[in-house]
Amino acid sequence: MKNEIILVSAQSHELVGKLRLVLEQAFFNITDTCVSGSETLRKVRIYQPDLLIVDYNLGDMTGFQVSEVVINGGMGSVILLANQMQKDYAEQYFEYPHIICLRKPVNKAVLLNSVEIALKSRKGIKTLLKEIDKLKEDMSTRKSLEKAKGILMEKLNISEDQAYGRIRKRSMNSQMPMKMVAEVIIATMG
C-alpha cells in the first residue's frame, strides 16, 4: 500500500464503496470515507489529506463548495466527480494542479491515472512550498546579517569583511546561529 492520505466523499454509500474498492485494488490506502460535506470538511481538518476524491453531490453542500474550502485553505489536492455542466463550471473557477475534474460516469483507468497525477502534483507542491519557506528564511537571515554588519562597520569603524568575521566568530564561540548573533547586535547596538 502507498502511504498517501486519501479521503473519499460522496452522498451515496454505494458510490463511496465502489470508489474505495477500485482504489484499494490498485493498492491505494483509503484513510477514511465521508457521506456529507460537513463530515468531509471535519475529516479534512483532522487528516490533512494529500488527496480528496469528492462527488459533486453531497446533500448538505456541494463538492464544489468543499473543494473551494480545501483548495483555498491549502489543505490538499482534489479530484471532483461531476456531470459535464458541473465540470465546466468547476474548471473555470479552479486551476490545475489543485483540482482535477472528472466527468461521471468515471472510467476506472482514468480515475487511477488521475489519482497518480494528483498525488505527484501534491508532492511537487509540498516540495516547492518547503523551498519557498527556506528561501524566505535565508532572505531573513541575510537581511539581519547585512544590518548587523552595517551597525558594526559604523560603530567600530571596520570593514565589511571584518564585521562579518566578528559575527561569524561570535556565532562559533557561542554556538548560536549567525542570524541570532546578528539580531542580538541589532537589538543591543542598533
Backbone as a chain_set.jsonl record, in Angstrom:
{"seq": "MKNEIILVSAQSHELVGKLRLVLEQAFFNITDTCVSGSETLRKVRIYQPDLLIVDYNLGDMTGFQVSEVVINGGMGSVILLANQMQKDYAEQYFEYPHIICLRKPVNKAVLLNSVEIALKSRKGIKTLLKEIDKLKEDMSTRKSLEKAKGILMEKLNISEDQAYGRIRKRSMNSQMPMKMVAEVIIATMG", "coords": {"N": [[0.83, -1.195, 0.0], [0.332, 2.277, -0.568], [1.576, 5.251, 1.03], [0.171, 7.657, 1.095], [-2.284, 10.022, 2.188], [-5.602, 9.615, 1.687], [-8.873, 10.726, 1.177], [-12.246, 9.803, 0.609], [-15.284, 10.981, -0.622], [-18.757, 11.035, -0.872], [-22.28, 11.386, -1.373], [-23.698, 9.065, -1.577], [-23.552, 5.907, -0.125], [-23.075, 3.676, -1.63], [-21.62, 4.606, -3.895], [-19.327, 5.582, -2.596], [-18.351, 3.166, -1.59], [-17.785, 1.777, -3.995], [-15.797, 3.413, -5.147], [-13.834, 3.225, -3.169], [-13.227, 0.484, -3.289], [-12.176, 0.21, -5.932], [-9.904, 1.852, -5.733], [-8.473, 0.664, -3.603], [-7.966, -1.855, -4.709], [-6.067, -1.114, -6.483], [-3.997, -0.702, -4.843], [-3.996, 1.627, -3.307], [-4.169, 3.334, -0.263], [-6.992, 3.997, 1.443], [-7.749, 6.412, 3.63], [-10.057, 7.295, 4.977], [-13.67, 7.557, 4.691], [-16.443, 9.604, 3.652], [-19.82, 10.863, 3.899], [-21.105, 13.264, 3.683], [-20.926, 16.834, 3.19], [-20.204, 18.427, 5.415], [-19.126, 16.526, 7.16], [-16.989, 15.725, 5.597], [-15.392, 18.07, 5.477], [-14.727, 18.275, 8.177], [-13.205, 15.937, 8.539], [-11.166, 16.434, 6.709], [-9.82, 18.475, 7.991], [-8.908, 17.082, 10.208], [-7.34, 14.882, 9.179], [-5.725, 16.064, 7.214], [-5.427, 15.506, 4.309], [-3.564, 14.209, 1.484], [-4.933, 13.939, -0.804], [-8.253, 14.513, -1.8], [-11.033, 12.853, -2.868], [-13.952, 13.691, -4.242], [-17.453, 13.655, -4.673], [-19.662, 15.635, -6.64], [-22.249, 15.908, -5.692], [-23.346, 16.122, -2.494], [-25.338, 16.441, -0.625], [-25.699, 18.068, 1.996], [-24.069, 20.147, 1.206], [-22.305, 21.212, -1.748], [-19.897, 19.335, -3.669], [-18.286, 21.094, -4.941], [-18.298, 23.339, -3.235], [-17.015, 22.216, -1.003], [-14.558, 21.592, -2.185], [-13.652, 24.161, -2.727], [-13.131, 25.19, -0.132], [-11.125, 23.404, 0.709], [-9.078, 23.718, -1.26], [-8.585, 26.536, -1.268], [-7.749, 26.779, 1.338], [-5.37, 25.516, 1.259], [-5.236, 22.816, 1.868], [-4.896, 20.411, 0.547], [-5.02, 18.367, -2.461], [-7.584, 17.938, -4.955], [-9.881, 15.692, -6.419], [-12.605, 16.076, -8.308], [-15.722, 14.718, -8.887], [-18.063, 14.988, -11.36], [-20.991, 16.012, -13.321], [-21.102, 16.98, -16.832], [-21.788, 19.759, -17.043], [-21.351, 20.708, -14.409], [-18.669, 20.099, -14.191], [-17.528, 21.777, -16.169], [-18.095, 24.281, -15.002], [-16.652, 24.139, -12.575], [-14.031, 23.894, -13.547], [-13.641, 26.386, -14.668], [-13.417, 27.938, -12.441], [-11.457, 26.86, -10.699], [-7.918, 26.04, -10.777], [-5.707, 23.751, -12.406], [-2.814, 22.568, -10.754], [-4.322, 22.015, -8.544], [-6.869, 20.959, -8.588], [-8.567, 18.283, -10.15], [-10.979, 17.633, -12.447], [-13.334, 15.179, -13.06], [-15.499, 13.677, -15.385], [-18.627, 12.226, -14.763], [-20.184, 9.19, -15.821], [-17.346, 7.753, -14.242], [-14.433, 6.493, -15.695], [-12.552, 3.657, -14.815], [-9.745, 3.399, -15.324], [-9.091, 6.032, -15.987], [-9.688, 7.307, -13.584], [-7.787, 6.112, -11.835], [-5.365, 6.912, -13.066], [-5.663, 9.662, -12.771], [-5.601, 9.903, -10.004], [-2.941, 9.148, -9.494], [-1.615, 11.268, -10.843], [-2.592, 13.507, -9.426], [-1.572, 12.993, -6.856], [1.193, 13.051, -7.344], [1.437, 15.697, -8.186], [0.677, 17.014, -5.842], [2.755, 16.255, -4.153], [4.864, 17.553, -5.441], [4.047, 20.217, -5.119], [4.181, 20.45, -2.318], [6.953, 20.161, -1.979], [7.872, 22.447, -3.326], [6.72, 24.438, -1.698], [8.145, 24.03, 0.671], [10.688, 24.742, -0.219], [10.245, 27.437, -0.793], [9.707, 28.401, 1.792], [12.227, 27.953, 2.934], [13.798, 29.662, 1.375], [12.676, 32.116, 2.121], [13.425, 32.172, 4.802], [16.205, 32.176, 4.493], [16.512, 34.663, 3.225], [15.626, 36.36, 5.249], [17.58, 35.857, 7.174], [19.801, 36.807, 5.791], [19.147, 39.536, 5.554], [19.192, 40.307, 8.26], [21.899, 39.772, 8.853], [23.18, 41.576, 7.099], [22.28, 44.02, 8.113], [23.311, 43.919, 10.728], [26.051, 43.794, 10.131], [26.366, 46.308, 8.98], [25.844, 47.96, 11.183], [27.977, 47.238, 12.908], [30.137, 48.032, 11.279], [29.754, 50.787, 11.173], [29.717, 51.57, 13.927], [32.124, 50.543, 14.948], [33.967, 51.254, 13.125], [35.01, 49.535, 11.072], [35.873, 47.22, 8.379], [33.664, 45.64, 5.952], [34.235, 42.907, 5.655], [35.617, 42.449, 8.069], [33.581, 42.963, 9.9], [31.782, 40.927, 9.248], [33.42, 38.738, 9.89], [33.611, 39.059, 12.67], [30.961, 38.587, 13.476], [30.665, 35.96, 12.622], [32.659, 34.677, 14.151], [31.72, 35.152, 16.767], [29.378, 33.715, 16.597], [30.334, 31.073, 16.297], [31.792, 30.77, 18.697], [29.827, 31.087, 20.648], [28.084, 29.169, 19.959], [25.728, 29.764, 18.647], [23.297, 30.386, 16.098], [24.204, 32.345, 13.215], [22.29, 34.204, 12.469], [20.931, 34.694, 14.852], [22.94, 35.84, 16.403], [23.359, 38.136, 14.883], [20.873, 39.378, 15.238], [20.99, 39.948, 17.962], [23.076, 41.797, 17.987], [21.859, 43.829, 16.499], [19.75, 44.474, 18.21], [21.101, 45.329, 20.535], [23.071, 47.162, 19.757], [22.028, 48.643, 17.749]], "CA": [[0.0, 0.0, 0.0], [1.045, 3.543, -0.625], [1.397, 5.915, 2.307], [-0.521, 8.927, 0.987], [-3.564, 10.106, 2.893], [-6.66, 9.839, 0.703], [-10.255, 10.696, 1.651], [-13.251, 9.654, -0.435], [-16.526, 11.559, -0.129], [-19.921, 11.062, -1.758], [-23.526, 11.27, -0.615], [-24.142, 7.677, -1.687], [-22.667, 4.885, 0.443], [-22.735, 2.769, -2.727], [-20.54, 5.21, -4.679], [-18.137, 5.584, -1.734], [-17.86, 1.787, -1.566], [-17.2, 1.453, -5.305], [-14.534, 4.151, -5.284], [-12.877, 2.639, -2.231], [-12.835, -0.819, -3.819], [-11.312, 0.426, -7.092], [-8.626, 2.405, -5.284], [-7.75, -0.325, -2.794], [-7.48, -2.889, -5.618], [-4.862, -0.548, -7.114], [-3.053, -0.565, -3.726], [-4.047, 2.92, -2.625], [-4.725, 3.219, 1.075], [-8.026, 4.986, 1.697], [-7.691, 6.722, 5.054], [-11.41, 7.349, 5.518], [-14.711, 7.929, 3.742], [-17.424, 10.547, 4.187], [-21.062, 10.88, 3.13], [-21.684, 14.615, 3.673], [-19.937, 17.891, 3.068], [-19.704, 18.845, 6.729], [-18.261, 15.441, 7.645], [-15.779, 15.785, 4.775], [-14.553, 19.188, 5.943], [-14.212, 17.933, 9.505], [-12.147, 14.937, 8.374], [-10.045, 17.08, 6.02], [-9.063, 19.193, 9.021], [-8.281, 16.085, 11.082], [-6.337, 14.068, 8.484], [-4.913, 16.844, 6.284], [-5.116, 14.531, 3.264], [-2.857, 14.572, 0.264], [-5.92, 13.945, -1.88], [-9.674, 14.312, -1.514], [-11.857, 12.496, -4.024], [-15.268, 14.126, -3.774], [-18.546, 13.734, -5.633], [-20.277, 16.963, -6.637], [-23.478, 15.858, -4.904], [-23.087, 15.659, -1.128], [-26.508, 16.591, 0.229], [-25.722, 19.304, 2.788], [-23.361, 21.144, 0.401], [-21.805, 20.586, -2.978], [-18.481, 19.005, -3.731], [-17.633, 22.336, -5.36], [-18.089, 24.141, -2.021], [-15.992, 21.531, -0.214], [-13.307, 21.786, -2.924], [-13.246, 25.557, -2.542], [-12.543, 25.314, 1.206], [-9.895, 22.608, 0.746], [-8.065, 24.314, -2.128], [-8.232, 27.879, -0.786], [-7.056, 26.621, 2.615], [-4.099, 24.815, 1.038], [-5.337, 21.582, 2.641], [-4.746, 19.206, -0.251], [-5.483, 18.361, -3.843], [-8.954, 17.437, -5.057], [-10.472, 15.157, -7.641], [-14.043, 16.334, -8.228], [-16.52, 13.916, -9.809], [-19.19, 15.856, -11.685], [-21.512, 15.9, -14.675], [-20.382, 17.873, -17.735], [-22.041, 21.152, -16.717], [-20.666, 20.976, -13.145], [-17.233, 20.026, -14.512], [-17.178, 23.018, -16.876], [-18.156, 25.369, -14.028], [-15.536, 23.991, -11.635], [-12.774, 24.13, -14.254], [-13.5, 27.826, -14.86], [-13.147, 28.547, -11.141], [-10.225, 26.332, -10.113], [-6.831, 25.771, -11.709], [-4.823, 22.619, -12.228], [-2.866, 21.189, -10.317], [-5.033, 21.869, -7.283], [-8.081, 20.168, -8.783], [-8.8, 17.556, -11.393], [-12.414, 17.35, -12.558], [-13.636, 14.019, -13.895], [-16.909, 13.598, -15.749], [-19.294, 10.976, -14.423], [-19.584, 8.12, -15.03], [-15.89, 7.795, -14.296], [-13.729, 5.314, -16.162], [-11.62, 3.181, -13.795], [-8.356, 3.734, -15.696], [-8.958, 7.487, -15.896], [-9.655, 7.618, -12.153], [-6.492, 5.706, -11.264], [-4.345, 7.817, -13.603], [-5.881, 10.975, -12.159], [-5.114, 9.817, -8.621], [-1.472, 9.198, -9.584], [-1.215, 12.626, -11.226], [-2.914, 14.41, -8.317], [-0.64, 12.747, -5.753], [2.505, 13.563, -7.763], [1.344, 17.156, -8.171], [0.653, 17.435, -4.437], [4.115, 16.088, -3.646], [5.64, 18.644, -6.019], [3.626, 21.462, -4.465], [4.757, 20.44, -0.968], [8.39, 20.409, -2.123], [8.041, 23.864, -3.664], [6.392, 25.246, -0.52], [9.286, 23.926, 1.584], [11.764, 25.544, -0.798], [9.871, 28.841, -0.602], [9.937, 28.706, 3.206], [13.672, 28.024, 3.154], [14.272, 30.905, 0.757], [12.24, 33.224, 2.973], [14.288, 32.149, 5.985], [17.532, 32.615, 4.046], [16.453, 36.116, 2.989], [15.52, 36.992, 6.558], [18.917, 35.759, 7.764], [20.691, 37.718, 5.053], [18.804, 40.908, 5.94], [19.707, 40.519, 9.617], [23.358, 39.841, 8.774], [23.57, 42.83, 6.448], [22.012, 45.116, 9.042], [24.286, 43.818, 11.823], [27.357, 44.197, 9.584], [26.323, 47.761, 8.834], [25.956, 48.547, 12.525], [29.358, 47.046, 13.364], [31.011, 48.854, 10.445], [29.58, 52.184, 11.572], [30.067, 51.794, 15.338], [33.51, 50.159, 15.242], [34.795, 51.759, 12.027], [35.72, 48.389, 10.492], [35.427, 46.858, 7.024], [32.568, 44.664, 5.862], [34.815, 41.586, 5.932], [35.897, 42.371, 9.497], [32.282, 42.871, 10.593], [31.289, 39.558, 9.024], [34.285, 37.852, 10.675], [33.226, 39.163, 14.088], [29.665, 37.894, 13.652], [30.932, 34.53, 12.448], [33.433, 34.206, 15.31], [30.82, 35.141, 17.928], [28.445, 32.609, 16.363], [31.029, 29.81, 16.586], [32.154, 30.729, 20.118], [28.623, 30.966, 21.485], [27.29, 28.087, 19.372], [24.432, 30.33, 18.258], [23.24, 30.669, 14.658], [24.64, 33.692, 12.848], [21.119, 35.086, 12.468], [20.65, 35.066, 16.227], [24.005, 36.775, 16.784], [23.063, 39.388, 14.178], [19.721, 40.005, 15.882], [21.463, 40.479, 19.245], [23.825, 43.013, 17.641], [20.884, 44.83, 16.086], [18.987, 44.885, 19.392], [21.927, 45.982, 21.556], [23.907, 48.246, 19.24], [21.312, 49.375, 16.693]], "C": [[0.865, 1.246, 0.0], [0.71, 4.332, 0.634], [0.727, 7.281, 2.231], [-1.846, 8.862, 1.733], [-4.628, 10.503, 1.875], [-8.015, 9.731, 1.393], [-11.173, 10.562, 0.443], [-14.573, 10.131, 0.139], [-17.591, 11.576, -1.215], [-21.165, 10.875, -0.908], [-24.003, 9.823, -0.549], [-23.111, 6.72, -1.086], [-22.196, 3.923, -0.646], [-21.57, 3.314, -3.553], [-19.237, 5.242, -3.874], [-17.515, 4.192, -1.719], [-17.187, 1.389, -2.869], [-15.848, 2.142, -5.492], [-13.455, 3.546, -4.392], [-12.345, 1.312, -2.773], [-11.862, -0.67, -4.991], [-9.933, 0.897, -6.654], [-7.815, 1.406, -4.469], [-7.234, -1.478, -3.642], [-6.215, -2.429, -6.348], [-3.804, -0.211, -6.055], [-2.936, 0.852, -3.178], [-4.699, 2.689, -1.273], [-5.733, 4.349, 1.28], [-8.082, 5.205, 3.203], [-9.071, 6.701, 5.676], [-12.368, 7.708, 4.394], [-15.718, 8.827, 4.456], [-18.665, 10.516, 3.302], [-21.782, 12.23, 3.19], [-20.554, 15.63, 3.576], [-19.341, 18.302, 4.401], [-18.777, 17.793, 7.326], [-16.928, 15.46, 6.883], [-14.846, 16.884, 5.258], [-13.949, 18.902, 7.31], [-13.048, 16.955, 9.374], [-10.942, 15.495, 7.614], [-9.177, 17.804, 7.043], [-8.325, 18.232, 9.952], [-7.101, 15.411, 10.379], [-5.347, 14.863, 7.645], [-4.466, 15.956, 5.117], [-4.283, 15.108, 2.13], [-3.856, 14.731, -0.877], [-7.319, 13.705, -1.317], [-10.36, 13.985, -2.836], [-13.291, 12.744, -3.583], [-16.262, 14.183, -4.93], [-19.168, 15.123, -5.539], [-21.507, 17.002, -5.735], [-23.213, 15.274, -3.522], [-24.286, 15.824, -0.192], [-26.525, 17.918, 0.956], [-24.952, 20.445, 2.13], [-22.852, 20.443, -0.846], [-20.327, 20.243, -2.842], [-17.662, 20.209, -4.17], [-17.321, 23.188, -4.136], [-17.002, 23.528, -1.135], [-14.626, 21.741, -0.866], [-12.764, 23.187, -2.715], [-12.562, 25.749, -1.19], [-11.19, 24.61, 1.254], [-8.782, 23.283, -0.054], [-7.627, 25.687, -1.605], [-7.511, 27.832, 0.555], [-5.727, 25.902, 2.483], [-4.066, 23.462, 1.733], [-5.214, 20.316, 1.815], [-5.185, 19.417, -1.675], [-6.835, 17.676, -3.89], [-9.189, 16.827, -6.433], [-11.975, 15.287, -7.449], [-14.753, 15.525, -9.301], [-17.805, 14.678, -10.089], [-19.745, 15.538, -13.061], [-20.835, 16.971, -15.534], [-20.556, 19.34, -17.369], [-21.305, 21.556, -15.421], [-19.156, 21.011, -13.359], [-16.774, 21.313, -15.185], [-17.13, 24.195, -15.908], [-16.942, 25.312, -13.098], [-14.199, 24.306, -12.304], [-12.561, 25.613, -14.565], [-13.031, 28.495, -13.569], [-11.797, 28.132, -10.56], [-9.183, 26.08, -11.201], [-6.155, 24.449, -11.373], [-3.525, 23.174, -11.655], [-3.655, 20.969, -9.037], [-6.284, 20.996, -7.406], [-8.048, 19.491, -10.149], [-10.29, 17.228, -11.395], [-12.605, 16.181, -13.518], [-15.137, 13.951, -14.133], [-17.448, 12.226, -15.393], [-20.063, 10.476, -15.639], [-18.074, 8.059, -15.283], [-15.337, 6.447, -14.734], [-12.673, 4.944, -15.117], [-10.181, 3.59, -14.09], [-8.111, 5.234, -15.579], [-8.869, 7.908, -14.429], [-8.286, 7.291, -11.562], [-5.35, 6.588, -11.767], [-4.446, 9.2, -12.973], [-5.393, 11.0, -10.717], [-3.591, 9.896, -8.61], [-0.985, 10.613, -9.877], [-1.446, 13.591, -10.075], [-1.921, 14.237, -7.17], [0.772, 13.255, -6.093], [2.514, 15.087, -7.741], [1.386, 17.675, -6.741], [2.051, 17.339, -3.825], [5.005, 17.213, -4.157], [5.311, 19.983, -5.374], [4.221, 21.548, -3.07], [6.25, 20.744, -1.014], [8.648, 21.88, -2.425], [7.742, 24.767, -2.474], [7.519, 25.202, 0.504], [10.447, 24.778, 1.081], [11.487, 27.037, -0.619], [10.116, 29.252, 0.844], [11.42, 28.838, 3.51], [14.246, 29.303, 2.567], [13.873, 32.131, 1.583], [13.121, 33.316, 4.215], [15.696, 32.629, 5.632], [17.563, 34.124, 3.816], [16.378, 36.873, 4.308], [16.878, 36.993, 7.258], [19.861, 36.751, 7.1], [20.428, 39.177, 5.434], [19.354, 41.23, 7.322], [21.227, 40.651, 9.605], [23.834, 41.162, 8.173], [23.378, 44.011, 7.395], [23.029, 45.11, 10.184], [25.682, 44.221, 11.348], [27.429, 45.712, 9.46], [26.493, 48.472, 10.172], [27.389, 48.432, 13.027], [30.327, 47.93, 12.582], [30.951, 50.31, 10.898], [30.107, 52.439, 12.988], [31.56, 51.542, 15.617], [34.497, 50.624, 14.175], [35.677, 50.643, 11.454], [35.154, 48.087, 9.116], [34.286, 45.84, 7.087], [33.073, 43.26, 6.184], [35.112, 41.41, 7.418], [34.598, 42.228, 10.3], [31.716, 41.454, 10.455], [32.095, 38.566, 9.862], [33.934, 37.877, 12.155], [31.916, 38.423, 14.363], [29.883, 36.39, 13.585], [31.658, 33.959, 13.664], [32.546, 34.125, 16.556], [29.825, 33.986, 17.812], [29.089, 31.275, 16.738], [31.329, 29.689, 18.085], [30.943, 30.501, 21.021], [27.73, 29.807, 21.051], [25.844, 28.537, 19.101], [24.436, 30.53, 16.742], [23.629, 32.122, 14.381], [23.464, 34.67, 12.851], [20.831, 35.576, 13.877], [21.694, 36.07, 16.738], [23.731, 38.14, 16.152], [21.909, 40.119, 14.851], [20.088, 40.585, 17.25], [22.237, 41.787, 19.004], [22.866, 44.142, 17.285], [20.147, 45.375, 17.309], [19.832, 45.687, 20.382], [22.686, 47.189, 21.037], [23.164, 49.159, 18.257], [20.528, 50.48, 17.187]], "O": [[1.987, 1.25, 0.509], [-0.335, 4.104, 1.244], [0.717, 8.004, 3.227], [-2.444, 7.797, 1.887], [-4.568, 11.578, 1.279], [-8.278, 8.764, 2.108], [-10.912, 11.135, -0.614], [-14.951, 9.745, 1.245], [-17.365, 12.061, -2.324], [-21.105, 10.269, 0.162], [-24.636, 9.413, 0.424], [-21.947, 6.719, -1.485], [-21.074, 3.418, -0.602], [-20.639, 2.576, -3.877], [-18.166, 4.961, -4.413], [-16.296, 4.052, -1.824], [-16.142, 0.738, -2.858], [-14.882, 1.525, -5.94], [-12.309, 3.378, -4.81], [-11.143, 1.054, -2.718], [-10.837, -1.35, -5.035], [-8.917, 0.405, -7.143], [-6.599, 1.314, -4.631], [-6.177, -2.034, -3.342], [-5.399, -3.246, -6.774], [-2.831, 0.485, -6.345], [-1.893, 1.231, -2.646], [-5.666, 1.937, -1.16], [-5.362, 5.523, 1.289], [-8.421, 4.295, 3.96], [-9.257, 6.162, 6.767], [-11.958, 8.106, 3.303], [-15.833, 8.816, 5.681], [-18.589, 10.191, 2.117], [-22.943, 12.329, 2.793], [-19.391, 15.326, 3.843], [-18.133, 18.503, 4.517], [-17.758, 18.131, 7.93], [-15.869, 15.235, 7.469], [-13.648, 16.658, 5.429], [-12.796, 19.245, 7.571], [-12.018, 17.126, 10.026], [-9.813, 15.068, 7.854], [-7.949, 17.753, 6.973], [-7.235, 18.545, 10.43], [-5.994, 15.373, 10.916], [-4.241, 14.388, 7.388], [-3.276, 15.687, 4.955], [-4.295, 16.309, 1.859], [-3.664, 15.537, -1.788], [-7.537, 12.825, -0.484], [-10.274, 14.746, -3.799], [-13.789, 12.092, -2.665], [-15.958, 14.686, -6.012], [-19.192, 15.719, -4.462], [-21.775, 18.015, -5.089], [-22.896, 14.092, -3.385], [-24.226, 15.369, 0.95], [-27.284, 18.813, 0.583], [-25.171, 21.606, 2.474], [-22.96, 19.224, -0.976], [-19.615, 20.797, -2.005], [-16.49, 20.335, -3.818], [-16.211, 23.704, -4.005], [-16.168, 24.246, -0.583], [-13.648, 22.034, -0.179], [-11.56, 23.377, -2.546], [-11.521, 26.402, -1.112], [-10.221, 25.157, 1.779], [-7.658, 23.405, 0.433], [-6.431, 25.963, -1.511], [-6.746, 28.74, 0.88], [-5.028, 25.697, 3.476], [-3.001, 23.001, 2.143], [-5.417, 19.226, 2.351], [-5.657, 20.489, -2.053], [-7.195, 16.927, -2.982], [-8.765, 17.36, -7.458], [-12.55, 14.686, -6.541], [-14.428, 15.63, -10.484], [-18.56, 14.983, -9.165], [-19.087, 14.89, -13.875], [-20.073, 17.785, -15.013], [-19.585, 20.096, -17.379], [-20.707, 22.631, -15.359], [-18.455, 21.844, -12.784], [-15.745, 21.877, -14.812], [-16.22, 25.02, -15.985], [-16.284, 26.326, -12.868], [-13.33, 24.921, -11.688], [-11.421, 26.052, -14.712], [-12.327, 29.505, -13.608], [-11.079, 28.957, -9.995], [-9.511, 25.929, -12.377], [-6.044, 24.073, -10.206], [-3.15, 24.263, -12.088], [-3.663, 19.863, -8.497], [-6.704, 20.368, -6.434], [-7.576, 20.044, -11.143], [-10.799, 16.619, -10.454], [-12.101, 16.194, -14.641], [-15.938, 14.139, -13.218], [-16.826, 11.201, -15.676], [-20.552, 11.291, -16.421], [-17.605, 8.286, -16.398], [-15.721, 5.401, -14.213], [-11.98, 5.818, -14.595], [-9.478, 4.074, -13.204], [-7.049, 5.66, -15.126], [-8.064, 8.769, -14.077], [-7.699, 8.116, -10.862], [-4.47, 6.97, -10.995], [-3.431, 9.831, -12.678], [-4.837, 12.0, -10.261], [-3.013, 10.628, -7.806], [-0.054, 11.1, -9.235], [-0.579, 14.413, -9.777], [-1.477, 15.221, -6.579], [1.458, 13.816, -5.239], [3.498, 15.697, -7.32], [2.058, 18.667, -6.459], [2.478, 18.221, -3.08], [5.807, 17.766, -3.404], [6.205, 20.788, -5.115], [4.714, 22.604, -2.673], [6.757, 21.499, -0.184], [9.546, 22.488, -1.841], [8.44, 25.759, -2.263], [7.822, 26.213, 1.137], [11.111, 25.456, 1.865], [12.4, 27.808, -0.324], [10.665, 30.323, 1.102], [11.828, 29.729, 4.256], [15.084, 29.955, 3.189], [14.655, 33.072, 1.72], [13.514, 34.407, 4.627], [16.304, 33.395, 6.381], [18.536, 34.787, 4.174], [17.007, 37.921, 4.459], [17.28, 37.991, 7.856], [20.624, 37.446, 7.772], [21.362, 39.958, 5.615], [19.918, 42.303, 7.533], [21.783, 41.531, 10.263], [24.77, 41.784, 8.675], [24.227, 44.899, 7.463], [23.548, 46.16, 10.566], [26.413, 44.904, 12.066], [28.443, 46.322, 9.799], [27.206, 49.47, 10.268], [27.958, 49.409, 13.515], [31.24, 48.514, 13.166], [31.979, 50.981, 10.994], [30.846, 53.396, 13.222], [32.175, 52.243, 16.42], [35.704, 50.418, 14.299], [36.898, 50.772, 11.359], [34.11, 48.61, 8.725], [33.995, 45.266, 8.137], [32.413, 42.511, 6.903], [34.882, 40.334, 7.969], [34.535, 41.461, 11.262], [31.235, 40.866, 11.424], [31.527, 37.659, 10.471], [33.955, 36.842, 12.82], [31.789, 37.72, 15.365], [29.346, 35.639, 14.399], [31.311, 32.882, 14.149], [32.611, 33.153, 17.308], [29.474, 33.357, 18.811], [28.474, 30.448, 17.41], [31.14, 28.623, 18.671], [31.032, 29.807, 22.033], [26.733, 29.506, 21.708], [24.889, 27.788, 19.302], [25.485, 30.817, 16.165], [23.409, 33.007, 15.208], [23.632, 35.838, 13.2], [20.521, 36.751, 14.075], [21.353, 37.032, 17.426], [23.857, 39.172, 16.81], [21.955, 41.338, 15.017], [19.542, 41.615, 17.646], [22.064, 42.761, 19.737], [23.046, 45.279, 17.722], [19.943, 46.582, 17.433], [19.331, 46.626, 21.001], [22.924, 48.139, 21.782], [23.595, 50.275, 17.969], [19.879, 51.175, 16.405]]}, "num_chains": 1, "name": "protein.A"}
